[in-house]
Amino acid sequence: MADETINTAQFDANDDAVVELFSEYYEGALPDEKATEFSARLETDSEFSAAYKQFEKTMELLSGMHKMSAPIDFDKKVEETIHRRSGGRFFGRKAFGERIPYEILAVVVMLIAGAIYWMGRTSGTGGHKFDDNSVPEMHQK
């Protein structure tokens, strides 16, 4: 809206651009040149002025409303509603692999593999190491 000029032709008070212009002027966010142009139009155009006064009245009524906080379980109810309406695609129960990051699973698998390797290397019967001083037995028939 900042790069457009204020159109002095017929306008629609429900048009998004007009509502945005009213809002920026109401909040004091219009640049100085646009604000002076807007003020001049308010003085010269009675229909424009009436629409802006209606906008101001609406804003004042809205600002006077009591603010309420959301219920304590609001987020859970929203999740349940989304889950129900999406047929379980969102906020559904997830498989084990989706709940635990793959990095943690990889570390656990590596630790288990390392433990098995260590037990095999240190075992007297299950190891792959040879005793250099012993001679293999020959089975005779």
C-alpha positions in Angstrom: 0.0 0.0 0.0 2.9 2.3 0.6 3.8 2.8 -3.1 0.2 3.4 -4.3 -1.5 6.7 -4.3 -4.8 7.2 -2.6 -7.4 6.8 -5.3 -10.0 9.6 -5.2 -12.4 7.7 -7.5 -15.3 5.6 -6.2 -14.2 3.1 -3.7 -15.6 0.0 -1.9 -15.3 0.2 1.9 -15.2 -3.6 2.0 -12.2 -3.8 -0.4 -9.1 -5.3 1.3 -6.9 -2.5 0.0 -9.2 0.2 1.5 -9.4 -1.6 4.8 -5.6 -1.9 4.8 -5.3 1.8 4.1 -7.8 2.6 6.9 -5.9 0.3 9.3 -2.5 1.9 8.4 -3.8 5.4 8.9 -5.6 4.4 12.2 -2.3 2.9 13.5 -0.2 5.8 12.3 1.8 3.6 10.0 1.2 5.6 6.8 4.2 7.7 5.5 3.8 11.4 6.0 2.9 12.2 2.4 0.3 9.5 2.3 -1.2 10.5 5.7 -1.6 14.1 4.5 -3.2 12.9 1.3 -5.5 10.6 3.4 -6.4 13.5 5.7 -7.2 15.7 2.7 -9.5 13.1 1.3 -11.3 12.7 4.7 -12.1 16.4 4.6 -13.3 16.6 1.0 -15.0 13.2 0.4 -18.0 12.7 2.7 -18.5 9.0 1.7 -14.9 8.3 2.3 -15.1 10.1 5.7 -18.2 8.2 6.7 -16.6 4.9 5.8 -13.5 5.8 7.9 -15.6 6.8 10.8 -17.4 3.5 10.7 -14.0 1.8 10.6 -12.9 3.8 13.7 -16.1 2.9 15.5 -15.5 -0.8 14.7 -11.9 -0.6 15.9 -13.0 1.0 19.2 -15.7 -1.6 19.8 -13.2 -4.4 19.1 -10.5 -2.8 21.4 -13.1 -2.7 24.2 -13.8 -6.4 24.1 -12.6 -8.4 27.1 -9.6 -10.6 26.3 -10.0 -14.2 27.3 -7.3 -16.8 27.7 -7.6 -20.1 26.0 -8.8 -23.1 28.0 -6.0 -25.2 29.6 -6.5 -28.2 27.3 -7.1 -26.1 24.2 -4.0 -27.5 22.4 -4.9 -31.1 23.1 -8.5 -30.5 21.8 -7.1 -28.9 18.6 -4.8 -31.9 18.1 -7.6 -34.3 18.6 -9.8 -32.4 16.2 -7.1 -32.3 13.5 -6.3 -36.0 14.1 -10.0 -36.9 13.8 -10.6 -34.8 10.7 -7.4 -35.9 8.9 -8.2 -39.5 9.4 -5.1 -40.0 11.5 -2.6 -38.5 9.1 -1.6 -35.8 11.6 -0.9 -36.2 15.3 -1.5 -40.0 15.1 0.4 -42.7 16.9 3.8 -43.1 15.5 5.8 -46.3 15.0 8.8 -46.9 17.2 11.3 -45.8 14.6 9.5 -42.5 14.1 9.5 -41.7 17.8 13.2 -42.3 18.4 15.8 -40.5 16.2 17.8 -42.7 13.9 21.1 -41.4 15.3 20.2 -42.9 18.8 19.2 -46.2 17.2 22.5 -46.2 15.2 24.6 -45.6 18.4 22.7 -48.4 20.3 23.3 -50.8 17.4 27.0 -49.9 17.3 27.3 -50.3 21.1 25.7 -53.8 20.9 28.0 -54.8 18.0 31.0 -53.5 19.9 30.0 -55.5 23.0 29.6 -58.7 20.9 33.0 -58.2 19.3 34.7 -57.5 22.6 33.1 -60.6 24.2 34.2 -62.7 21.2 37.8 -61.4 21.4 38.2 -62.0 25.1 36.5 -65.3 25.3 38.7 -68.4 25.7 36.5 -70.6 23.6 34.8 -68.3 21.2 37.7 -66.1 20.2 39.4 -66.1 16.8 42.9 -65.7 18.3 45.4 -68.5 18.4 47.7 -69.4 21.1 51.1 -69.2 19.5 52.7 -71.8 21.9 50.1 -74.5 21.3 50.2 -77.0 18.5 46.8 -78.0 17.0 45.7 -81.4 17.9 45.5 -84.0 15.1 42.6 -86.3 15.3 43.5 -89.9 14.6 41.2 -92.5 13.3 
